[in-house]
Amino acid sequence: MSWQHPIPRITDDERQTRLTHLRQAIETEGLAGVLLGPTESLRYFTGLVWHPSERFLGALITPTAISYIVPGFERSRVETLPHLPGEILVWEEEESSAALIARLVGQHGRLALDDGLPLFFYHALAAAMGAEQLADGGRLIRDLRRIKSAAEIALIQYAMTLTLDVHRQVHALLKPGIRSSEVVDFIDHGHRQAGADDGSTFCIVSFGLATSLPHGADGDQILGRGDVILVDTGCRIDGYHSDLTRTYVLEGGDSAFERAWWIEREAQQAVFDAARIGAACSNLDDAARAVLAKHSLGPDYRLPGLPHRAGHGLGLEIHEEPYIVRGNDTPLAAGMCFSNEPMIVFPEKFGVRLEDHIYMTAEGPRWFTSPAAGPTAPFS
């Protein structure tokens, strides 16, 4: 079906506000500037979208300017792409982009680096500038990006609602004998028809035993009668991700699966209930594992039980801060968005993952999508 709702967008005014916050951090840290590579952070602050290669393209953000560092032959392409205004400085094929950046920064202080930059480019900058002039900009950037604005939350909500609708269509399609590859193609088509950026960003369709593998099995599978079904997929809208998983059976009657399903749902609810402003991210992971331990699963990462963290942040990257994992003492704050997916794995049998996402408000947690209703009812 075609998605008819208007798509929210990130405006240049919002990006200018992001730059203001970044520049405040630059001043506070006494930096000459921040160098953004061809990463999601470049998109976040400037609107420019570029895929990484061996040729550096990025932006130098200083307290007063944006300078785009661009291969000479790509200048005309960059000029056609959406981006905030700034000077475009080119380097030619026989020249060094690192040397150009070194000349721009000069002796004005330390340069903080986007933590998504490849190691080979760090070495080039260190050779051109001296390693002592370089700083890790990851923490500074991530602290800004992990708090989502109302516009970002609206985009994620749009993407989640779209993917949930595709999940509903999949549920209606499934029947014994269908191949997992058919379902994957159906999901990709559904995302494209609904207006997603590039169809599905990923898609895991697992049947039966394969559901016990958290990221799916290789090869095509055929749905058998009574098989457990796990579908995990997502898309992007204006760069922002959706990510939703449902696990269910088409017909009830398997008491072992149904018991496991309800334990999974209890653990998922425990994560939601533990999500309070100021609570450490680790508390949420602890809450999920406490439910499993109560039912004699685990402990820790032992199987049958939960083999991985209980959740991950989401935005322009499908996995980003905050991570809902043991040992992470980051306090939850309004604007944080993260998955709630304390999967239970029963090796050589089946797995159950229910994944919905949460965004934090000043009053507490909110669901992007309502959790599943039951083992044969994947939607509320």
Rosetta blueprint (number, residue, H / E / L):
1 M L
2 S L
3 W L
4 Q L
5 H L
6 P L
7 I L
8 P L
9 R L
10 I L
11 T L
12 D H
13 D H
14 E H
15 R H
16 Q H
17 T H
18 R H
19 L H
20 T H
21 H H
22 L H
23 R H
24 Q H
25 A H
26 I H
27 E H
28 T H
29 E H
30 G L
31 L L
32 A L
33 G E
34 V E
35 L E
36 L E
37 G L
38 P L
39 T L
40 E H
41 S H
42 L H
43 R H
44 Y H
45 F H
46 T H
47 G L
48 L L
49 V L
50 W L
51 H L
52 P L
53 S L
54 E L
55 R L
56 F L
57 L L
58 G E
59 A E
60 L E
61 I E
62 T L
63 P L
64 T L
65 A L
66 I E
67 S E
68 Y E
69 I E
70 V E
71 P E
72 G H
73 F H
74 E H
75 R H
76 S H
77 R H
78 V H
79 E H
80 T H
81 L L
82 P L
83 H L
84 L L
85 P L
86 G L
87 E E
88 I E
89 L E
90 V E
91 W E
92 E L
93 E L
94 E L
95 E L
96 S L
97 S H
98 A H
99 A H
100 L H
101 I H
102 A H
103 R H
104 L H
105 V H
106 G L
107 Q L
108 H L
109 G L
110 R L
111 L E
112 A E
113 L E
114 D L
115 D L
116 G L
117 L L
118 P L
119 L H
120 F H
121 F H
122 Y H
123 H H
124 A H
125 L H
126 A H
127 A H
128 A H
129 M H
130 G L
131 A H
132 E H
133 Q H
134 L E
135 A E
136 D E
137 G L
138 G H
139 R H
140 L H
141 I H
142 R H
143 D H
144 L H
145 R H
146 R L
147 I L
148 K L
149 S L
150 A H
151 A H
152 E H
153 I H
154 A H
155 L H
156 I H
157 Q H
158 Y H
159 A H
160 M H
161 T H
162 L H
163 T H
164 L H
165 D H
166 V H
167 H H
168 R H
169 Q H
170 V H
171 H H
172 A H
173 L H
174 L L
175 K L
176 P L
177 G L
178 I L
179 R E
180 S H
181 S H
182 E H
183 V H
184 V H
185 D H
186 F H
187 I H
188 D H
189 H H
190 G H
191 H H
192 R H
193 Q H
194 A L
195 G L
196 A L
197 D L
198 D L
199 G L
200 S E
201 T E
202 F E
203 C E
204 I E
205 V E
206 S E
207 F E
208 G H
209 L H
210 A H
211 T H
212 S H
213 L L
214 P L
215 H L
216 G L
217 A L
218 D L
219 G L
220 D L
221 Q L
222 I E
223 L L
224 G L
225 R L
226 G L
227 D L
228 V L
229 I E
230 L E
231 V E
232 D E
233 T E
234 G E
235 C E
236 R E
237 I E
238 D L
239 G L
240 Y E
241 H E
242 S L
243 D L
244 L E
245 T E
246 R E
247 T E
248 Y E
249 V L
250 L L
251 E L
252 G L
253 G L
254 D L
255 S H
256 A H
257 F H
258 E H
259 R H
260 A H
261 W H
262 W H
263 I H
264 E H
265 R H
266 E H
267 A H
268 Q H
269 Q H
270 A H
271 V H
272 F H
273 D H
274 A H
275 A L
276 R L
277 I L
278 G L
279 A L
280 A E
281 C H
282 S H
283 N H
284 L H
285 D H
286 D H
287 A H
288 A H
289 R H
290 A H
291 V H
292 L H
293 A H
294 K H
295 H L
296 S L
297 L L
298 G L
299 P L
300 D L
301 Y L
302 R L
303 L L
304 P L
305 G E
306 L L
307 P L
308 H L
309 R L
310 A L
311 G E
312 H E
313 G E
314 L L
315 G L
316 L L
317 E L
318 I L
319 H L
320 E E
321 E E
322 P E
323 Y E
324 I E
325 V L
326 R L
327 G L
328 N L
329 D L
330 T L
331 P E
332 L L
333 A L
334 A L
335 G L
336 M L
337 C E
338 F E
339 S E
340 N E
341 E L
342 P L
343 M L
344 I E
345 V E
346 F E
347 P L
348 E L
349 K L
350 F E
351 G E
352 V E
353 R L
354 L L
355 E E
356 D E
357 H E
358 I E
359 Y E
360 M E
361 T E
362 A L
363 E L
364 G E
365 P E
366 R E
367 W E
368 F L
369 T L
370 S L
371 P L
372 A L
373 A L
374 G E
375 P L
376 T L
377 A E
378 P L
379 F L
380 S L
